[in-house]
Amino acid sequence: MTRIALVVSEYHAFITSGLEAGARSALAEAGIADDAIESFAVPGAYELAQAAQRIAEDGRFTAIVCLGCLIRGETPHFDYIASAVAHGITDAAGETGVPMAFGVLTTDDEAQAQARSGPGADNKGREAAAAAIEMAALYKALSASPQRPFGFRA
């Protein structure tokens, strides 16, 4: 059974709630039942990777969708956090073997964030959920196929 975890930053909740709604919509359209989706709130984008790794280690979830929002400010803080979040999620996915989708907005202003978190096809939470579904299917197919020698091409 496919189970999806949504890890959602509470910081900029007026944006991340839209990302979560978009993700849930895409998952429902893919036939994933609401009771197979569980949301986990974290304080901010920086905490997404930490929570995602711990959730993946639990072993109950097929894929994890990380949702957050960073809006550029006047200091380099934005750059440090954006880099840490991206690398953290990548590292957590690699260490746990559970696919994790990056649904973290990195925008210059609030208007850009709102445009990417509203209803419809441009919602980046929707895109991240679709990527998580696709990666979960790929991981499942790879685990079901026989091992091939290193460098083998079909």
Phi, psi and omega in degrees: 000134178283127175232131183241132173258134172252120177254116192238125177289135176278340179290134187061045182303332178296341176259312186292334176294325176291322176297318179296318178298318178297318178297314180298322178297314179295320179295318178297317179297333178275001177088015179271121184293149181302326181283357176259008180240129178231133179259142177232124180269139174232157184299316183209181182297325181301327183277353182303310184295320179300312181293317181300318179296315181296319179296318179297321180295338178297329176085004182269348190245141179281325180203162181230135177248119180261124185236126179200178181213126173241126178245125185303138176244205184268353183241169179286001180310317179307312183296318180295315182292315180302315180295315180298319181295312181299312180292322180297317180292318177300313180296317181297319178296317180294320182287330184260339184076013177254127180296137179230127180264142183264100177246049182252117178285138173231095188242163178279333181206172183296323180300319177296320179295317179295322179295333183262001182236003180278178179295150175113185188292338182276000181291122183285340172293321176299313180297319180295319179296319178297320178295320179297318179297315181296317180292322177298320178294320178297313179300320179295316179297319180293324180285339180272341183274152179295152178295138177246151179299152179304135178083001181292134175235137180282000000 
